[in-house]
Amino acid sequence: MPRAHITLDRQAVVAPVRRRTFGSFVEHLGRSVYTGLYEPGHPTANEDGFRMDVVDLVRELGATTVRYPGGNFVSGFRWEDSVGPRERRPVRRDLAWRSLESNQVGLDEFARWLKLTDSELMLAVNVATRGILPALDLLEYANHPSGTTLSDQRVANGTPQPHDVRMWCLGNEMDGPWQTGFMTADDYGKLAARTAAAMKRADKDLELVVCGSSGSAMPTFGDWERTVLEHSYEHVDYVSCHAYYQEQDGDLGSFLASATDMDYFIDTVVATADHVGHKKRSRKRIDVSFDEWNVWYLKEHQESEKVHEEWRHAPRLLEDTYTVADAVVVGNLLMTLLRRSDRVTSASLAQLVNVIAPIMTEPGGPAWRQTTFHPFSITSRLASGEVIRPVIDSPVYETARYGEACLVDAVATVDEDRAAVFLVNRDVRETAQVTIDVRSLGSARVTEALTLADEDVYAKNTLAEQDRVTPAANKSAALVDGLLTIDLPPTSWTALALR
Ligand code: AHR
């Protein structure tokens, strides 16, 4: 049986737990909005047409910020279409997902939905095919109190108080040839700088996210960030990272080590941003907004993608059904984001409902939790105070994709009267026996020990079996004289709460 020893040092503080680490993402894509969070006529719908069963699950998930309205969608979007009287809103073609957009849900409705879920709006502007002036108009409509044409329009549309959106994304994945209006790093860097400078002239306290690479496998990765930041460094606050992982060719061992790749990705982007900053002799620091991350069976999606002739409204797209192994990877990726809280100060699980999502719905039917829902919601609930970096002494294993990886990975958070430890066992065959030295925390007892595992690592939650996979109490956890022992089953994710 593999054994690992972890030491938690109260003094080894990385950074505060950032609530924005638990962000998510709603794109006008597939059934994310329509029949996902919005379905007038559904038995649980409120007066705005929002499904309250979904609202309850989003609250339970603990999503803090929500990036909106895309994604690839944003690059063909005219924000003006989605405000004002609903009967006058145009139906448009969305080229990104070859779908019809009815615009029945727009900024004002979505902001009302966010209030129900207690989360913050992170808004993306279309810099790809529109430009500076429409971005400024949207900013005026959204954030100006009143007394201008656009802010008065918002008031007349039923939203007297400004939305006061703080975080803004300057486009989406502008390096990707699939993006409507994609650009070279040089062109995008200049445009992003000019757009950001203008937006900050209106409000210097905005937090602006410039697009980094759409993945570390992009041929321009690294150079893209450098060039874009050379143009925009002094005007923006964050550079974005996007990463999706999936099991390939039956190589579960590599898949379970995906978080090591995320770590490497963050290192590269931070080093590049700091390099540009140092070259500019700037005192300012650019943080990472990891605003798309998840497991996504993208290869299968790309291979099966048929161009449908018909333009459909809210077609079923990207509705991946997640396994136990997927949930372990999602839990581990979130642990990595937490451990990097010194530089990753905002993140968005992509996405929230139906589209590569922790929450699924059936039109007219139920809403349920995917396997990946559980590690996210438990981490969001338990992580508080400060992130501390554990010293991990774990056996390692060799992966085909990422080289050597630890069998056991961990991160911890400590607050005044409580602490939490998050763990994964990447061993696909054996239970790992873990000892955690918690003496420096002065913890007296374990209040919760939850493990997500299953004999069938490919078990899923489905419409027919909505709770096939749920976390269970881990009865092996014991705390004696400051030494906590616990057994972690093969391919598992675990959370411990301590008082
Ligand atoms: O999240 C799905 C898509 O993935 C987003 O629209 C895009 O930004 C990324 O390529």
Residues whose N, C-alpha, C, O or C-beta is under 5 A from the ligand:
A	BS01	AHR	G71 N72 F73 N172 E173 A350
